[in-house]
Amino acid sequence: MARRVRRVLRIVTAIALPVLLLVTLESGVATANPVLAGTVTCNPAGGAWSGGAAVVTFSPPLVNGGTSPTEKMVVGGMFSVKFGGASPCTAPALTPPTVDGALKGVLTFHIPDANSCSTVFSGSPIVPIHSSKFKMKWISPNGAPTLWKRPVPFSVVGASGMTNITITGGTLTGSFASYPTPTAILRDTSWTAAIIGAACASGGVSSLTLAKSSGAW
């Protein structure tokens, strides 16, 4: 009897595995990331970030008189954008009207005095190397990741007043990729000449919190 039960179980397992595979494949097809059309535009006065704060890190830290020939700037964090009504953002009709996602960006500079505060926050554009890129992953709704590529040089401008960093250039592919000239303005209420300037003069600026950003993607 036990032998017969084992034999039946082997047969059921042999049948169930392909069925399970079919279900998995069908599920994968059903939940494949769609391309969400249109543009996402956020009013610079409001900002797109909500929920968990993002962080901009600098390696090596930015200091006064820095002489490193290389600087890596990494932007990363979760975000939530609400469209319509009194929201600072607009987009094509979406259901639900809230988009949740994650942003990761890496900008690497090979320029003289790359980790000097006066270089990054000069008010003049600096150009990162070719491999620099951004990626926005849309979690809800589950859209195709938006890739911000660099067929033409990015332009990165840190305000001389140390209040923001503006990134322009490149092209977008994936969801929300029809904006012709992607722009991101990274800023926070704590970004002031007094606060960042004091950090540059002492231990250096290794990271900046990004509670809000604005721009168009």
C-alpha atoms as one frame of an Amber mdcrd trajectory, in Angstrom:
protein
   0.000   0.000   0.000   2.768   2.408   0.952   4.564   1.533  -2.285   1.411
   2.341  -4.285   1.004   5.693  -2.506   4.594   6.621  -3.295   4.063   5.694
  -6.939   0.933   7.854  -7.132   2.765  10.759  -5.516   5.575  10.460  -8.083
   3.034  10.579 -10.922   1.199  13.565  -9.408   4.501  15.399  -8.933   5.552
  14.697 -12.504   2.275  16.187 -13.723   2.220  19.099 -11.272   5.674  20.490
 -12.096   4.904  21.371 -15.742   1.546  22.808 -14.656   3.298  24.955 -12.028
   5.741  26.138 -14.700   2.838  27.078 -16.949   1.204  29.063 -14.191   4.472
  30.870 -13.460   5.013  31.742 -17.106   1.451  32.940 -17.551   1.754  35.042
 -14.419   4.963  36.551 -15.760   3.263  37.501 -19.003   0.294  38.988 -17.187
   2.436  41.159 -14.932   5.078  42.214 -17.479   6.068  45.842 -16.957   4.031
  48.014 -19.343   5.412  51.207 -20.841   3.558  54.071 -19.164   3.167  56.784
 -21.789   3.538  60.510 -21.497   5.566  62.894 -19.392   5.800  63.603 -15.687
   6.259  67.287 -14.900   6.703  68.729 -11.417   6.463  72.355 -10.423   9.899
  73.495  -9.179   8.208  75.439  -6.388   6.611  72.288  -5.009   8.800  69.286
  -5.589   8.184  65.679  -6.503   9.518  63.883  -3.471   7.244  62.524  -0.782
   7.697  59.826   1.822  11.195  58.463   2.347  13.961  60.959   1.756  16.655
  60.442  -0.834  20.349  60.985  -0.263  23.083  62.475  -2.449  26.502  61.108
  -1.490  29.920  62.411  -2.507  33.038  60.250  -2.690  35.530  61.581  -1.747
  33.771  64.193   0.428  33.584  67.737  -0.906  35.961  70.095   0.896  37.369
  73.561   0.410  40.507  73.312  -1.709  39.905  69.666  -2.658  42.436  68.385
  -5.206  41.105  64.928  -6.097  40.934  64.370  -9.883  37.880  62.122  -9.454
  34.518  62.623  -7.778  31.536  60.242  -7.669  28.082  61.626  -6.930  25.371
  59.055  -6.168  21.680  59.889  -5.859  19.390  57.253  -4.398  16.090  56.887
  -2.603  12.407  56.005  -2.721   9.792  58.464  -3.887   6.073  58.902  -4.297
   4.501  61.284  -6.797   0.837  62.254  -6.675  -0.760  63.747  -9.765  -3.719
  66.072 -10.141  -5.572  68.422  -7.802  -3.323  70.541  -5.634  -0.361  68.249
  -6.362   2.777  69.890  -7.801   2.963  67.213 -10.502   0.969  66.632 -13.673
   0.817  63.643 -16.001  -1.552  61.777 -18.315  -4.538  60.220 -16.526  -3.343
  57.413 -14.297  -5.235  55.004 -12.080  -4.324  55.217  -9.266  -3.102  58.844
  -9.511  -0.054  58.069  -7.360   3.189  56.643  -8.697   5.704  55.043  -6.356
   9.237  54.292  -7.377  12.936  54.292  -6.692  15.658  56.452  -8.169  19.321
  55.631  -8.568  21.817  57.858 -10.288  25.587  57.730 -10.562  27.626  60.658
 -11.875  31.415  60.365 -12.027  33.672  63.316 -12.788  37.281  63.207 -13.967
  38.214  66.880 -13.756  40.792  68.976 -11.864  39.871  69.607  -8.212  36.794
  67.413  -8.611  36.075  67.210  -4.879  36.411  70.914  -4.230  33.225  72.626
  -3.063  34.059  75.564  -5.322  34.150  73.197  -8.327  30.847  71.438  -7.695
  29.026  74.563  -6.455  30.481  76.995  -8.957  27.311  77.915 -10.834  29.025
  76.673 -14.003  28.358  73.359 -15.805  30.637  70.372 -15.244  30.414  67.212
 -17.354  30.512  63.677 -15.935  32.096  60.746 -17.770  30.219  58.723 -20.386
  29.158  55.858 -18.087  27.167  58.202 -15.821  23.434  57.416 -15.792  20.137
  57.521 -13.924  17.447  54.894 -13.556  13.929  55.366 -12.246  12.077  52.161
 -11.379   8.309  52.509 -11.205   6.960  50.182  -8.511   3.279  51.121  -8.469
   1.963  51.013 -11.128   4.545  48.501 -12.233   5.847  50.286 -15.323   8.955
  49.656 -17.358  12.009  51.287 -15.738  12.851  54.730 -17.084  16.496  54.807
 -18.138  18.162  58.183 -18.376  21.066  57.659 -20.755  23.872  59.870 -21.949
  24.189  59.927 -25.752  25.116  63.570 -25.323  26.925  64.891 -22.236  25.029
  65.509 -19.052  25.417  69.009 -17.725  25.617  69.291 -13.947  25.404  72.725
 -12.341  25.734  73.229  -8.601  24.345  76.640  -7.643  26.976  79.058  -6.389
  24.655  79.716  -3.443  24.817  75.979  -2.619  21.017  75.697  -2.786  20.606
  73.084  -5.524  22.207  70.862  -8.149  20.630  70.844 -11.622  21.173  67.915
 -14.010  20.227  68.188 -17.686  21.014  66.403 -20.936  20.759  62.822 -22.109
  17.639  61.028 -23.325  15.004  58.843 -21.685  13.778  55.371 -22.607  11.069
  53.283 -20.966   8.046  54.607 -19.073   7.385  58.355 -19.060  10.084  58.738
 -21.687   8.587  61.280 -24.072  10.066  64.344 -22.378  12.636  65.641 -24.909
  15.072  67.300 -22.491  15.062  65.568 -19.078  15.925  67.832 -16.180  16.241
  67.153 -12.458  16.713  69.828  -9.821  18.012  68.417  -6.545  17.347  70.671
  -3.576  16.332  70.734   0.083  15.479  73.452   2.578  18.693  72.604   4.454
  20.828  73.346   1.396  22.137  76.826   2.204  25.452  78.565   1.733  25.861
  78.804   5.497  25.249  75.117   6.250  27.048  73.554   3.280  29.808  76.168
   3.438  30.485  75.317   7.083  30.691  71.610   6.236  33.089  72.312   3.363
  35.328  74.234   5.737  35.395  71.551   8.425  34.960  67.787   7.973  33.718
  67.969   4.385  30.396  67.153   2.719  29.998  63.378   2.384  26.215  63.387
   1.878  23.231  65.682   1.542  19.640  64.769   2.367  17.176  65.265  -0.445
  13.706  65.655   0.997  12.367  67.307  -2.155  13.319  67.505  -5.798  11.720
  68.985  -8.838  12.012  68.639 -12.566  10.494  66.926 -15.552  11.070  63.371
 -16.706
